Amino acid sequence: MRNLPSALLLGALIVAGCGGSELKPVGDGDESASVRSTEKVQCGAPTPFCPDAPGCHLTRSCPQECKCPPNVTVCGTRVCGKNETCCTGQPFPEPTCIQGDICPISKREFKKEVEYLDEAALRRTRDQLLHYKLATWRYTSEDEAARRHLGFIIDDVGPAPSVAHNGQTVDLYGYTSMAVATLQVQAREIAELKAELAALKAELARRKRH
């Protein structure tokens, strides 16, 4: 009983020492810690998938986002290869990498609310495509020796059938369909001009005979 006060005093000092320590958020100032750790940033939301690919990392903002270089295509929980395209929506139950540049699902059985473009809609699509400014560029991840790319810049176009829903990538199927619409309109216009020219030639020949 004589040693009881000393034991109580020692216990109080230990509690005070533990209670006085400051908890530091994991990862603040620790650049060596992995940003993919769910303990890194507490956002109250699941940590998004971020592939273990060069240049890919999770942001420190809330909610967290996965940032990758333009040459890395994140598709669900995997990364598409060099010659693959990430296809989403029906009939794929989850994002799927498909060999080639276009998601090849176009059968009627996989679609609903199908509406064909009338002449006015075709002309609007043609006019929209003709206003695209084409440019050449290199991606920021490429060096000066890389071959320059040709196409349009999404920032110059805004929402359009040629832009994917994520606003970051080109919808090549939509882009190609816009070009087809343009060809269809121009083909009809050329046919009309040929008919008018043929009528004028016939009228001129008739007048010469008289």
PyMOL CGO cylinders between C-alpha atoms (Angstrom):
from pymol import cmd
from pymol.cgo import CYLINDER

trace = [
    CYLINDER, 0.00, 0.00, 0.00, 2.97, 2.27, 0.62, 0.3, 1, 1, 1, 1, 1, 1,
    CYLINDER, 2.97, 2.27, 0.62, 3.87, 2.15, -3.12, 0.3, 1, 1, 1, 1, 1, 1,
    CYLINDER, 3.87, 2.15, -3.12, 0.30, 2.90, -4.32, 0.3, 1, 1, 1, 1, 1, 1,
    CYLINDER, 0.30, 2.90, -4.32, 0.67, 6.72, -4.72, 0.3, 1, 1, 1, 1, 1, 1,
    CYLINDER, 0.67, 6.72, -4.72, 3.86, 6.23, -6.74, 0.3, 1, 1, 1, 1, 1, 1,
    CYLINDER, 3.86, 6.23, -6.74, 2.11, 3.76, -9.04, 0.3, 1, 1, 1, 1, 1, 1,
    CYLINDER, 2.11, 3.76, -9.04, -0.82, 6.10, -9.51, 0.3, 1, 1, 1, 1, 1, 1,
    CYLINDER, -0.82, 6.10, -9.51, 1.52, 9.00, -10.25, 0.3, 1, 1, 1, 1, 1, 1,
    CYLINDER, 1.52, 9.00, -10.25, 3.46, 6.93, -12.79, 0.3, 1, 1, 1, 1, 1, 1,
    CYLINDER, 3.46, 6.93, -12.79, 0.22, 5.86, -14.50, 0.3, 1, 1, 1, 1, 1, 1,
    CYLINDER, 0.22, 5.86, -14.50, -0.98, 9.46, -14.69, 0.3, 1, 1, 1, 1, 1, 1,
    CYLINDER, -0.98, 9.46, -14.69, 2.27, 10.55, -16.33, 0.3, 1, 1, 1, 1, 1, 1,
    CYLINDER, 2.27, 10.55, -16.33, 1.99, 7.79, -18.90, 0.3, 1, 1, 1, 1, 1, 1,
    CYLINDER, 1.99, 7.79, -18.90, -1.62, 8.75, -19.76, 0.3, 1, 1, 1, 1, 1, 1,
    CYLINDER, -1.62, 8.75, -19.76, -0.69, 12.42, -19.97, 0.3, 1, 1, 1, 1, 1, 1,
    CYLINDER, -0.69, 12.42, -19.97, 2.21, 11.63, -22.27, 0.3, 1, 1, 1, 1, 1, 1,
    CYLINDER, 2.21, 11.63, -22.27, 0.02, 9.58, -24.58, 0.3, 1, 1, 1, 1, 1, 1,
    CYLINDER, 0.02, 9.58, -24.58, -2.78, 12.11, -24.62, 0.3, 1, 1, 1, 1, 1, 1,
    CYLINDER, -2.78, 12.11, -24.62, -0.42, 14.94, -25.47, 0.3, 1, 1, 1, 1, 1, 1,
    CYLINDER, -0.42, 14.94, -25.47, 0.86, 13.38, -28.66, 0.3, 1, 1, 1, 1, 1, 1,
    CYLINDER, 0.86, 13.38, -28.66, -0.50, 14.88, -31.93, 0.3, 1, 1, 1, 1, 1, 1,
    CYLINDER, -0.50, 14.88, -31.93, -1.84, 12.54, -34.59, 0.3, 1, 1, 1, 1, 1, 1,
    CYLINDER, -1.84, 12.54, -34.59, -0.48, 13.51, -37.99, 0.3, 1, 1, 1, 1, 1, 1,
    CYLINDER, -0.48, 13.51, -37.99, -2.58, 12.62, -41.08, 0.3, 1, 1, 1, 1, 1, 1,
    CYLINDER, -2.58, 12.62, -41.08, -0.98, 9.81, -43.01, 0.3, 1, 1, 1, 1, 1, 1,
    CYLINDER, -0.98, 9.81, -43.01, 0.83, 11.06, -46.07, 0.3, 1, 1, 1, 1, 1, 1,
    CYLINDER, 0.83, 11.06, -46.07, 0.98, 14.81, -45.25, 0.3, 1, 1, 1, 1, 1, 1,
    CYLINDER, 0.98, 14.81, -45.25, 4.50, 15.82, -46.04, 0.3, 1, 1, 1, 1, 1, 1,
    CYLINDER, 4.50, 15.82, -46.04, 5.49, 12.18, -46.62, 0.3, 1, 1, 1, 1, 1, 1,
    CYLINDER, 5.49, 12.18, -46.62, 6.24, 12.10, -50.32, 0.3, 1, 1, 1, 1, 1, 1,
    CYLINDER, 6.24, 12.10, -50.32, 7.59, 8.55, -50.09, 0.3, 1, 1, 1, 1, 1, 1,
    CYLINDER, 7.59, 8.55, -50.09, 4.20, 7.14, -49.08, 0.3, 1, 1, 1, 1, 1, 1,
    CYLINDER, 4.20, 7.14, -49.08, 2.13, 5.62, -51.89, 0.3, 1, 1, 1, 1, 1, 1,
    CYLINDER, 2.13, 5.62, -51.89, -0.75, 7.85, -53.03, 0.3, 1, 1, 1, 1, 1, 1,
    CYLINDER, -0.75, 7.85, -53.03, -2.73, 4.72, -53.86, 0.3, 1, 1, 1, 1, 1, 1,
    CYLINDER, -2.73, 4.72, -53.86, -3.17, 3.87, -50.16, 0.3, 1, 1, 1, 1, 1, 1,
    CYLINDER, -3.17, 3.87, -50.16, -6.77, 4.18, -48.93, 0.3, 1, 1, 1, 1, 1, 1,
    CYLINDER, -6.77, 4.18, -48.93, -5.37, 5.67, -45.71, 0.3, 1, 1, 1, 1, 1, 1,
    CYLINDER, -5.37, 5.67, -45.71, -3.62, 8.39, -47.68, 0.3, 1, 1, 1, 1, 1, 1,
    CYLINDER, -3.62, 8.39, -47.68, -6.58, 10.74, -48.11, 0.3, 1, 1, 1, 1, 1, 1,
    CYLINDER, -6.58, 10.74, -48.11, -9.78, 10.29, -46.15, 0.3, 1, 1, 1, 1, 1, 1,
    CYLINDER, -9.78, 10.29, -46.15, -12.55, 11.52, -48.45, 0.3, 1, 1, 1, 1, 1, 1,
    CYLINDER, -12.55, 11.52, -48.45, -15.45, 9.48, -47.18, 0.3, 1, 1, 1, 1, 1, 1,
    CYLINDER, -15.45, 9.48, -47.18, -15.64, 7.72, -50.57, 0.3, 1, 1, 1, 1, 1, 1,
    CYLINDER, -15.64, 7.72, -50.57, -14.00, 4.59, -52.02, 0.3, 1, 1, 1, 1, 1, 1,
    CYLINDER, -14.00, 4.59, -52.02, -10.59, 5.11, -53.53, 0.3, 1, 1, 1, 1, 1, 1,
    CYLINDER, -10.59, 5.11, -53.53, -10.92, 4.95, -57.34, 0.3, 1, 1, 1, 1, 1, 1,
    CYLINDER, -10.92, 4.95, -57.34, -8.94, 2.41, -59.32, 0.3, 1, 1, 1, 1, 1, 1,
    CYLINDER, -8.94, 2.41, -59.32, -5.63, 3.76, -60.56, 0.3, 1, 1, 1, 1, 1, 1,
    CYLINDER, -5.63, 3.76, -60.56, -3.42, 1.40, -62.60, 0.3, 1, 1, 1, 1, 1, 1,
    CYLINDER, -3.42, 1.40, -62.60, 0.20, 0.79, -61.85, 0.3, 1, 1, 1, 1, 1, 1,
    CYLINDER, 0.20, 0.79, -61.85, 1.26, 2.46, -65.08, 0.3, 1, 1, 1, 1, 1, 1,
    CYLINDER, 1.26, 2.46, -65.08, 3.96, 5.09, -65.66, 0.3, 1, 1, 1, 1, 1, 1,
    CYLINDER, 3.96, 5.09, -65.66, 2.62, 8.56, -64.93, 0.3, 1, 1, 1, 1, 1, 1,
    CYLINDER, 2.62, 8.56, -64.93, -0.65, 7.40, -63.30, 0.3, 1, 1, 1, 1, 1, 1,
    CYLINDER, -0.65, 7.40, -63.30, -1.39, 8.71, -59.81, 0.3, 1, 1, 1, 1, 1, 1,
    CYLINDER, -1.39, 8.71, -59.81, -4.26, 9.57, -57.49, 0.3, 1, 1, 1, 1, 1, 1,
    CYLINDER, -4.26, 9.57, -57.49, -4.90, 13.23, -56.74, 0.3, 1, 1, 1, 1, 1, 1,
    CYLINDER, -4.90, 13.23, -56.74, -4.87, 14.48, -53.15, 0.3, 1, 1, 1, 1, 1, 1,
    CYLINDER, -4.87, 14.48, -53.15, -8.22, 16.22, -53.62, 0.3, 1, 1, 1, 1, 1, 1,
    CYLINDER, -8.22, 16.22, -53.62, -11.59, 14.95, -52.45, 0.3, 1, 1, 1, 1, 1, 1,
    CYLINDER, -11.59, 14.95, -52.45, -13.02, 13.04, -54.13, 0.3, 1, 1, 1, 1, 1, 1,
    CYLINDER, -13.02, 13.04, -54.13, -9.83, 11.50, -55.43, 0.3, 1, 1, 1, 1, 1, 1,
    CYLINDER, -9.83, 11.50, -55.43, -9.28, 11.08, -59.17, 0.3, 1, 1, 1, 1, 1, 1,
    CYLINDER, -9.28, 11.08, -59.17, -6.88, 8.98, -61.15, 0.3, 1, 1, 1, 1, 1, 1,
    CYLINDER, -6.88, 8.98, -61.15, -4.71, 11.05, -63.48, 0.3, 1, 1, 1, 1, 1, 1,
    CYLINDER, -4.71, 11.05, -63.48, -2.85, 9.32, -66.31, 0.3, 1, 1, 1, 1, 1, 1,
    CYLINDER, -2.85, 9.32, -66.31, -0.88, 10.53, -69.36, 0.3, 1, 1, 1, 1, 1, 1,
    CYLINDER, -0.88, 10.53, -69.36, -2.86, 10.83, -72.65, 0.3, 1, 1, 1, 1, 1, 1,
    CYLINDER, -2.86, 10.83, -72.65, -1.27, 7.65, -73.99, 0.3, 1, 1, 1, 1, 1, 1,
    CYLINDER, -1.27, 7.65, -73.99, -2.67, 5.54, -71.12, 0.3, 1, 1, 1, 1, 1, 1,
    CYLINDER, -2.67, 5.54, -71.12, -6.31, 4.41, -71.54, 0.3, 1, 1, 1, 1, 1, 1,
    CYLINDER, -6.31, 4.41, -71.54, -7.84, 3.29, -68.24, 0.3, 1, 1, 1, 1, 1, 1,
    CYLINDER, -7.84, 3.29, -68.24, -10.75, 0.93, -68.93, 0.3, 1, 1, 1, 1, 1, 1,
    CYLINDER, -10.75, 0.93, -68.93, -12.55, -0.18, -65.79, 0.3, 1, 1, 1, 1, 1, 1,
    CYLINDER, -12.55, -0.18, -65.79, -9.98, -2.02, -63.72, 0.3, 1, 1, 1, 1, 1, 1,
    CYLINDER, -9.98, -2.02, -63.72, -7.40, -2.51, -66.45, 0.3, 1, 1, 1, 1, 1, 1,
    CYLINDER, -7.40, -2.51, -66.45, -5.42, -0.56, -69.04, 0.3, 1, 1, 1, 1, 1, 1,
    CYLINDER, -5.42, -0.56, -69.04, -6.03, -1.01, -72.78, 0.3, 1, 1, 1, 1, 1, 1,
    CYLINDER, -6.03, -1.01, -72.78, -3.09, -1.93, -74.98, 0.3, 1, 1, 1, 1, 1, 1,
    CYLINDER, -3.09, -1.93, -74.98, -1.62, 0.21, -77.74, 0.3, 1, 1, 1, 1, 1, 1,
    CYLINDER, -1.62, 0.21, -77.74, -4.04, -1.00, -80.43, 0.3, 1, 1, 1, 1, 1, 1,
    CYLINDER, -4.04, -1.00, -80.43, -7.12, -1.39, -78.22, 0.3, 1, 1, 1, 1, 1, 1,
    CYLINDER, -7.12, -1.39, -78.22, -10.16, 0.81, -77.53, 0.3, 1, 1, 1, 1, 1, 1,
    CYLINDER, -10.16, 0.81, -77.53, -12.13, 0.99, -74.29, 0.3, 1, 1, 1, 1, 1, 1,
    CYLINDER, -12.13, 0.99, -74.29, -15.78, 0.10, -75.02, 0.3, 1, 1, 1, 1, 1, 1,
    CYLINDER, -15.78, 0.10, -75.02, -18.53, 0.78, -72.48, 0.3, 1, 1, 1, 1, 1, 1,
    CYLINDER, -18.53, 0.78, -72.48, -22.29, 0.35, -72.36, 0.3, 1, 1, 1, 1, 1, 1,
    CYLINDER, -22.29, 0.35, -72.36, -24.41, -2.38, -73.90, 0.3, 1, 1, 1, 1, 1, 1,
    CYLINDER, -24.41, -2.38, -73.90, -23.80, -5.16, -74.58, 0.3, 1, 1, 1, 1, 1, 1,
    CYLINDER, -23.80, -5.16, -74.58, -20.72, -5.01, -72.35, 0.3, 1, 1, 1, 1, 1, 1,
    CYLINDER, -20.72, -5.01, -72.35, -21.61, -5.46, -68.65, 0.3, 1, 1, 1, 1, 1, 1,
    CYLINDER, -21.61, -5.46, -68.65, -18.42, -3.59, -67.74, 0.3, 1, 1, 1, 1, 1, 1,
    CYLINDER, -18.42, -3.59, -67.74, -15.77, -1.54, -69.58, 0.3, 1, 1, 1, 1, 1, 1,
    CYLINDER, -15.77, -1.54, -69.58, -13.97, -3.81, -72.05, 0.3, 1, 1, 1, 1, 1, 1,
    CYLINDER, -13.97, -3.81, -72.05, -10.86, -3.35, -74.19, 0.3, 1, 1, 1, 1, 1, 1,
    CYLINDER, -10.86, -3.35, -74.19, -11.54, -4.20, -77.85, 0.3, 1, 1, 1, 1, 1, 1,
    CYLINDER, -11.54, -4.20, -77.85, -8.90, -4.71, -80.53, 0.3, 1, 1, 1, 1, 1, 1,
    CYLINDER, -8.90, -4.71, -80.53, -9.10, -1.82, -83.01, 0.3, 1, 1, 1, 1, 1, 1,
    CYLINDER, -9.10, -1.82, -83.01, -10.10, 1.84, -83.02, 0.3, 1, 1, 1, 1, 1, 1,
    CYLINDER, -10.10, 1.84, -83.02, -13.91, 1.51, -82.95, 0.3, 1, 1, 1, 1, 1, 1,
    CYLINDER, -13.91, 1.51, -82.95, -16.27, -0.33, -80.62, 0.3, 1, 1, 1, 1, 1, 1,
    CYLINDER, -16.27, -0.33, -80.62, -17.90, -2.70, -83.17, 0.3, 1, 1, 1, 1, 1, 1,
    CYLINDER, -17.90, -2.70, -83.17, -21.34, -3.06, -81.58, 0.3, 1, 1, 1, 1, 1, 1,
    CYLINDER, -21.34, -3.06, -81.58, -23.93, -1.73, -84.03, 0.3, 1, 1, 1, 1, 1, 1,
    CYLINDER, -23.93, -1.73, -84.03, -26.67, -4.34, -84.40, 0.3, 1, 1, 1, 1, 1, 1,
    CYLINDER, -26.67, -4.34, -84.40, -30.26, -3.23, -83.81, 0.3, 1, 1, 1, 1, 1, 1,
    CYLINDER, -30.26, -3.23, -83.81, -30.80, -5.82, -81.06, 0.3, 1, 1, 1, 1, 1, 1,
    CYLINDER, -30.80, -5.82, -81.06, -28.40, -3.90, -78.82, 0.3, 1, 1, 1, 1, 1, 1,
    CYLINDER, -28.40, -3.90, -78.82, -30.08, -0.52, -79.40, 0.3, 1, 1, 1, 1, 1, 1,
    CYLINDER, -30.08, -0.52, -79.40, -33.30, 1.27, -78.51, 0.3, 1, 1, 1, 1, 1, 1,
    CYLINDER, -33.30, 1.27, -78.51, -34.98, 4.58, -79.41, 0.3, 1, 1, 1, 1, 1, 1,
    CYLINDER, -34.98, 4.58, -79.41, -33.47, 4.44, -82.89, 0.3, 1, 1, 1, 1, 1, 1,
    CYLINDER, -33.47, 4.44, -82.89, -34.17, 7.62, -84.88, 0.3, 1, 1, 1, 1, 1, 1,
    CYLINDER, -34.17, 7.62, -84.88, -32.83, 8.10, -88.40, 0.3, 1, 1, 1, 1, 1, 1,
    CYLINDER, -32.83, 8.10, -88.40, -31.51, 11.53, -89.38, 0.3, 1, 1, 1, 1, 1, 1,
    CYLINDER, -31.51, 11.53, -89.38, -33.71, 13.39, -91.81, 0.3, 1, 1, 1, 1, 1, 1,
    CYLINDER, -33.71, 13.39, -91.81, -32.36, 15.77, -94.44, 0.3, 1, 1, 1, 1, 1, 1,
    CYLINDER, -32.36, 15.77, -94.44, -32.33, 18.75, -92.07, 0.3, 1, 1, 1, 1, 1, 1,
    CYLINDER, -32.33, 18.75, -92.07, -30.45, 16.79, -89.37, 0.3, 1, 1, 1, 1, 1, 1,
    CYLINDER, -30.45, 16.79, -89.37, -27.95, 15.54, -91.95, 0.3, 1, 1, 1, 1, 1, 1,
    CYLINDER, -27.95, 15.54, -91.95, -27.28, 19.09, -93.10, 0.3, 1, 1, 1, 1, 1, 1,
    CYLINDER, -27.28, 19.09, -93.10, -26.81, 20.30, -89.51, 0.3, 1, 1, 1, 1, 1, 1,
    CYLINDER, -26.81, 20.30, -89.51, -24.32, 17.50, -88.92, 0.3, 1, 1, 1, 1, 1, 1,
    CYLINDER, -24.32, 17.50, -88.92, -22.51, 18.38, -92.14, 0.3, 1, 1, 1, 1, 1, 1,
    CYLINDER, -22.51, 18.38, -92.14, -22.32, 22.05, -91.18, 0.3, 1, 1, 1, 1, 1, 1,
    CYLINDER, -22.32, 22.05, -91.18, -21.01, 21.18, -87.72, 0.3, 1, 1, 1, 1, 1, 1,
    CYLINDER, -21.01, 21.18, -87.72, -18.25, 18.96, -89.10, 0.3, 1, 1, 1, 1, 1, 1,
    CYLINDER, -18.25, 18.96, -89.10, -17.18, 21.50, -91.72, 0.3, 1, 1, 1, 1, 1, 1,
    CYLINDER, -17.18, 21.50, -91.72, -16.44, 24.00, -88.94, 0.3, 1, 1, 1, 1, 1, 1,
    CYLINDER, -16.44, 24.00, -88.94, -13.91, 21.67, -87.26, 0.3, 1, 1, 1, 1, 1, 1,
    CYLINDER, -13.91, 21.67, -87.26, -10.42, 23.14, -87.19, 0.3, 1, 1, 1, 1, 1, 1,
    CYLINDER, -10.42, 23.14, -87.19, -7.84, 20.47, -87.91, 0.3, 1, 1, 1, 1, 1, 1,
    CYLINDER, -7.84, 20.47, -87.91, -4.47, 20.60, -86.20, 0.3, 1, 1, 1, 1, 1, 1,
    CYLINDER, -4.47, 20.60, -86.20, -1.28, 18.62, -85.79, 0.3, 1, 1, 1, 1, 1, 1,
    CYLINDER, -1.28, 18.62, -85.79, 0.34, 18.02, -82.40, 0.3, 1, 1, 1, 1, 1, 1,
    CYLINDER, 0.34, 18.02, -82.40, 2.45, 15.84, -80.15, 0.3, 1, 1, 1, 1, 1, 1,
    CYLINDER, 2.45, 15.84, -80.15, 1.27, 14.62, -76.76, 0.3, 1, 1, 1, 1, 1, 1,
    CYLINDER, 1.27, 14.62, -76.76, 3.01, 16.07, -73.72, 0.3, 1, 1, 1, 1, 1, 1,
    CYLINDER, 3.01, 16.07, -73.72, 4.35, 12.59, -72.95, 0.3, 1, 1, 1, 1, 1, 1,
    CYLINDER, 4.35, 12.59, -72.95, 6.11, 12.40, -76.35, 0.3, 1, 1, 1, 1, 1, 1,
    CYLINDER, 6.11, 12.40, -76.35, 9.48, 13.83, -77.31, 0.3, 1, 1, 1, 1, 1, 1,
    CYLINDER, 9.48, 13.83, -77.31, 10.30, 15.96, -80.34, 0.3, 1, 1, 1, 1, 1, 1,
    CYLINDER, 10.30, 15.96, -80.34, 11.26, 12.92, -82.39, 0.3, 1, 1, 1, 1, 1, 1,
    CYLINDER, 11.26, 12.92, -82.39, 7.72, 11.47, -82.22, 0.3, 1, 1, 1, 1, 1, 1,
    CYLINDER, 7.72, 11.47, -82.22, 5.52, 11.64, -85.32, 0.3, 1, 1, 1, 1, 1, 1,
    CYLINDER, 5.52, 11.64, -85.32, 2.96, 14.46, -85.18, 0.3, 1, 1, 1, 1, 1, 1,
    CYLINDER, 2.96, 14.46, -85.18, -0.71, 13.49, -84.88, 0.3, 1, 1, 1, 1, 1, 1,
    CYLINDER, -0.71, 13.49, -84.88, -3.54, 14.91, -87.03, 0.3, 1, 1, 1, 1, 1, 1,
    CYLINDER, -3.54, 14.91, -87.03, -7.07, 15.63, -85.84, 0.3, 1, 1, 1, 1, 1, 1,
    CYLINDER, -7.07, 15.63, -85.84, -9.22, 18.10, -83.95, 0.3, 1, 1, 1, 1, 1, 1,
    CYLINDER, -9.22, 18.10, -83.95, -8.92, 19.48, -80.42, 0.3, 1, 1, 1, 1, 1, 1,
    CYLINDER, -8.92, 19.48, -80.42, -11.88, 18.70, -78.16, 0.3, 1, 1, 1, 1, 1, 1,
    CYLINDER, -11.88, 18.70, -78.16, -11.62, 22.15, -76.54, 0.3, 1, 1, 1, 1, 1, 1,
    CYLINDER, -11.62, 22.15, -76.54, -12.36, 23.70, -79.97, 0.3, 1, 1, 1, 1, 1, 1,
    CYLINDER, -12.36, 23.70, -79.97, -15.43, 21.50, -80.54, 0.3, 1, 1, 1, 1, 1, 1,
    CYLINDER, -15.43, 21.50, -80.54, -17.28, 21.17, -77.24, 0.3, 1, 1, 1, 1, 1, 1,
    CYLINDER, -17.28, 21.17, -77.24, -20.11, 18.65, -76.83, 0.3, 1, 1, 1, 1, 1, 1,
    CYLINDER, -20.11, 18.65, -76.83, -20.57, 16.80, -80.12, 0.3, 1, 1, 1, 1, 1, 1,
    CYLINDER, -20.57, 16.80, -80.12, -21.21, 13.30, -81.50, 0.3, 1, 1, 1, 1, 1, 1,
    CYLINDER, -21.21, 13.30, -81.50, -17.46, 13.07, -82.10, 0.3, 1, 1, 1, 1, 1, 1,
    CYLINDER, -17.46, 13.07, -82.10, -16.64, 13.52, -78.38, 0.3, 1, 1, 1, 1, 1, 1,
    CYLINDER, -16.64, 13.52, -78.38, -17.02, 10.73, -75.82, 0.3, 1, 1, 1, 1, 1, 1,
    CYLINDER, -17.02, 10.73, -75.82, -19.24, 11.23, -72.77, 0.3, 1, 1, 1, 1, 1, 1,
    CYLINDER, -19.24, 11.23, -72.77, -16.18, 11.69, -70.55, 0.3, 1, 1, 1, 1, 1, 1,
    CYLINDER, -16.18, 11.69, -70.55, -15.30, 14.83, -72.51, 0.3, 1, 1, 1, 1, 1, 1,
    CYLINDER, -15.30, 14.83, -72.51, -11.67, 13.71, -72.73, 0.3, 1, 1, 1, 1, 1, 1,
    CYLINDER, -11.67, 13.71, -72.73, -11.49, 11.30, -75.65, 0.3, 1, 1, 1, 1, 1, 1,
    CYLINDER, -11.49, 11.30, -75.65, -12.70, 11.16, -79.26, 0.3, 1, 1, 1, 1, 1, 1,
    CYLINDER, -12.70, 11.16, -79.26, -15.71, 9.02, -80.14, 0.3, 1, 1, 1, 1, 1, 1,
    CYLINDER, -15.71, 9.02, -80.14, -14.32, 7.65, -83.39, 0.3, 1, 1, 1, 1, 1, 1,
    CYLINDER, -14.32, 7.65, -83.39, -17.61, 5.97, -84.30, 0.3, 1, 1, 1, 1, 1, 1,
    CYLINDER, -17.61, 5.97, -84.30, -19.46, 9.27, -83.94, 0.3, 1, 1, 1, 1, 1, 1,
    CYLINDER, -19.46, 9.27, -83.94, -16.69, 11.16, -85.74, 0.3, 1, 1, 1, 1, 1, 1,
    CYLINDER, -16.69, 11.16, -85.74, -16.81, 8.73, -88.67, 0.3, 1, 1, 1, 1, 1, 1,
    CYLINDER, -16.81, 8.73, -88.67, -20.62, 8.89, -88.80, 0.3, 1, 1, 1, 1, 1, 1,
    CYLINDER, -20.62, 8.89, -88.80, -20.45, 12.69, -89.03, 0.3, 1, 1, 1, 1, 1, 1,
    CYLINDER, -20.45, 12.69, -89.03, -18.15, 12.30, -92.02, 0.3, 1, 1, 1, 1, 1, 1,
    CYLINDER, -18.15, 12.30, -92.02, -20.60, 9.83, -93.59, 0.3, 1, 1, 1, 1, 1, 1,
    CYLINDER, -20.60, 9.83, -93.59, -23.46, 12.31, -93.08, 0.3, 1, 1, 1, 1, 1, 1,
    CYLINDER, -23.46, 12.31, -93.08, -21.37, 14.97, -94.83, 0.3, 1, 1, 1, 1, 1, 1,
    CYLINDER, -21.37, 14.97, -94.83, -20.70, 12.66, -97.78, 0.3, 1, 1, 1, 1, 1, 1,
    CYLINDER, -20.70, 12.66, -97.78, -24.39, 11.77, -98.07, 0.3, 1, 1, 1, 1, 1, 1,
    CYLINDER, -24.39, 11.77, -98.07, -25.45, 15.42, -98.17, 0.3, 1, 1, 1, 1, 1, 1,
    CYLINDER, -25.45, 15.42, -98.17, -22.75, 16.34, -100.67, 0.3, 1, 1, 1, 1, 1, 1,
    CYLINDER, -22.75, 16.34, -100.67, -23.58, 13.33, -102.86, 0.3, 1, 1, 1, 1, 1, 1,
    CYLINDER, -23.58, 13.33, -102.86, -27.22, 14.45, -103.04, 0.3, 1, 1, 1, 1, 1, 1,
    CYLINDER, -27.22, 14.45, -103.04, -26.20, 18.02, -103.81, 0.3, 1, 1, 1, 1, 1, 1,
    CYLINDER, -26.20, 18.02, -103.81, -23.89, 16.80, -106.59, 0.3, 1, 1, 1, 1, 1, 1,
    CYLINDER, -23.89, 16.80, -106.59, -26.71, 14.65, -108.01, 0.3, 1, 1, 1, 1, 1, 1,
    CYLINDER, -26.71, 14.65, -108.01, -29.05, 17.67, -108.00, 0.3, 1, 1, 1, 1, 1, 1,
    CYLINDER, -29.05, 17.67, -108.00, -26.44, 19.82, -109.74, 0.3, 1, 1, 1, 1, 1, 1,
    CYLINDER, -26.44, 19.82, -109.74, -25.88, 17.13, -112.37, 0.3, 1, 1, 1, 1, 1, 1,
    CYLINDER, -25.88, 17.13, -112.37, -29.63, 16.95, -112.99, 0.3, 1, 1, 1, 1, 1, 1,
    CYLINDER, -29.63, 16.95, -112.99, -29.84, 20.74, -113.34, 0.3, 1, 1, 1, 1, 1, 1,
    CYLINDER, -29.84, 20.74, -113.34, -26.85, 20.75, -115.69, 0.3, 1, 1, 1, 1, 1, 1,
    CYLINDER, -26.85, 20.75, -115.69, -28.39, 18.00, -117.81, 0.3, 1, 1, 1, 1, 1, 1,
    CYLINDER, -28.39, 18.00, -117.81, -31.67, 19.95, -117.99, 0.3, 1, 1, 1, 1, 1, 1,
    CYLINDER, -31.67, 19.95, -117.99, -29.83, 23.12, -119.05, 0.3, 1, 1, 1, 1, 1, 1,
    CYLINDER, -29.83, 23.12, -119.05, -27.92, 21.23, -121.75, 0.3, 1, 1, 1, 1, 1, 1,
    CYLINDER, -27.92, 21.23, -121.75, -31.15, 19.72, -123.04, 0.3, 1, 1, 1, 1, 1, 1,
    CYLINDER, -31.15, 19.72, -123.04, -32.81, 23.14, -123.11, 0.3, 1, 1, 1, 1, 1, 1,
    CYLINDER, -32.81, 23.14, -123.11, -29.81, 24.65, -124.91, 0.3, 1, 1, 1, 1, 1, 1,
    CYLINDER, -29.81, 24.65, -124.91, -29.85, 21.87, -127.48, 0.3, 1, 1, 1, 1, 1, 1,
    CYLINDER, -29.85, 21.87, -127.48, -33.60, 22.34, -128.04, 0.3, 1, 1, 1, 1, 1, 1,
    CYLINDER, -33.60, 22.34, -128.04, -33.16, 26.07, -128.66, 0.3, 1, 1, 1, 1, 1, 1,
    CYLINDER, -33.16, 26.07, -128.66, -30.36, 25.43, -131.13, 0.3, 1, 1, 1, 1, 1, 1,
    CYLINDER, -30.36, 25.43, -131.13, -32.60, 23.16, -133.12, 0.3, 1, 1, 1, 1, 1, 1,
    CYLINDER, -32.60, 23.16, -133.12, -35.22, 25.91, -133.37, 0.3, 1, 1, 1, 1, 1, 1,
]
cmd.load_cgo(trace, "trace")
